[in-house]
Amino acid sequence: MEIIRGELYDSFAKRIIDIVLSAVLLVLFTPLCLILAILIKIDQFGPVFADTPERVGKDGRLFKMYKFRSMIVNAHMLLRHDPKFSTLYAKYKRNSYKLKKDPRVTFLGKFMRKHSLDEMPQLLNVLKGDMSLVGPRAYYPDELENQQRKYPTTKTLVRRVLSIKPGITGYWQVSGRSEVNFDKRIAMDADYVRKRSLWYDIKILLKTPLAMITGKGAV
């Protein structure tokens, strides 16, 4: 049987799978989500969901990504505009917009981020059609702009990555996650776009629970 892949897969099967699986997972994870929401309020003052700017989606369209808040309130803006975080921000940009030791992360947030529990609300984004279960990482606009200046050879790869919806999980997420720098990560995402198929997505989905449990490469 011929493998369903590429644009045919996107238009024929991928959206149906996204709707069905995300709806089922939301029902299954609702009790855990409620517990995490309560713990977030107990652990740290502030909103339950991350107060972060919009992300870049398919064809460059911006969308609000839902995530449980794992950092202090207004962490995104403080890092970029508060002088006391200037050294940390410089390190953040040098390390492909990742920090292994981030003082903004809350006590509960460290656990959630290690096991990707903060990502569960993105199932709502999948139902809305902003994201897919499997796809490239969703980047911040300033991150894409700055990283392409740092790695100018990635511009073509970025265009390919933005041709499809970002995903909750993906090839790089189950293959090293934050241990991979931007130039390699965007190449992995672009490779996924080129090779995406029903069977490829199934393999990534099957690898995702182990990546969540072990927390390998997470920050």
Order of alpha helices (4+ residues) and beta strands (2+ residues): alpha-alpha-beta-beta-alpha-alpha-alpha-alpha-beta-alpha-alpha-beta-alpha-alpha
